[in-house]
Amino acid sequence: GRGAAGIAPTSSRAWRGGFASGGLTAFAARGATVAGFHSSAAAHRAPRKDGVCGTTVKVGTRIPVEGVLALNNLRDNKGARPDAVRVGRGEGSGKGRTAGRGNKGQKARSGNKPRIGFEGGQTPLRKTLPKRGFFNPHRMEFNPVNLGMIQKWVEDGRLDPSKTLTMKDFVDSGLMDRRIKWGVKVLAKLQDDGKEEEECFANPFTLALHLEVSRVSEKAREIIEANGGSVVLVHYNKLGMRALIKPHRFPEGLPKPARTPMYLRNKVDREGTLPAPGPRPDPAEQEQQQVAA
């Protein structure tokens, strides 16, 4: 008979005794080694019961008694994949004639199924309950950030107060999460201890910052402007916000800033710029340049 790769049995009887009768497990139990065994010859015959059909091992590898673990040997546990129920194959199976669907009716027909929520013609439950509220198609969700956290980030050196701080600076410094939908709103809370906003001024805000954000509370604007800072409300749509925070995702160039919708023009100062604005010019340097000119 035909021998395995690297092994040439002396006769067909030796081939049957070495592999066919006991398989690799029996052959390895006798302390033998397999040299490049591959069951390509057994591919056209019935599958082996020892589960090693198609297994390939390196030359000189000693096969353990348990057999060789390979991808083509992996099998589901018994009962993990039950066979599908065969319907309409005789009364003796228990699923013959009507195939478990009963006698006539819409549910006994092929391809016809009542839609979800259909209750046979009576008023369905979803229509008997009253409606409450409404859905606002213009709703916008902003990620909040407190002045106390901004001040802490500046004191720790994570934010540069000499430049105009944008939402990209908040994300790059780790102050905000990258998953920003519509923008950032600055709040006047100075410490995160669960107190009311009016009672949270144990550490006064003393920084003169220039911010470009989507929204700001009235109290936060008063505190920032009282210290000589400024807040500019800018508008970005979802594409513009993504281009502002992740400009590396646009290798062919950043998109143009979107125009502010009519219903938002009274809530922002201008459209946002792409890319983010750079450092603010130093007033002293500007005066020196004007004098020199």
ABEGO torsion letter per residue (X at the ends): XBBBBGBBBABAAAAAAAAAAAEAAAAAAAGBBBBGBBAAAAAABBBBAAGABGBBBBBGBBBBAAEBBBAAABBBBBGABBBBBBBGAEAAAGABGAGGAEBEEAAABBGBBBBBGBAGGBBBAAAABBBBEBBBAABBBBBBBBAAAAAAAAAAGABBAABBBBAAAAAAAGABBABBAAEBBBBABABBAGBBAAAAAABBBABBBBBBBABBBAAAAAAAAAAGBBBBBBBBBAAAAAAAABAAABAAEBBBBBBBBAAAAAABABBBBOBBBBBBBBAAAAAAAAAAX
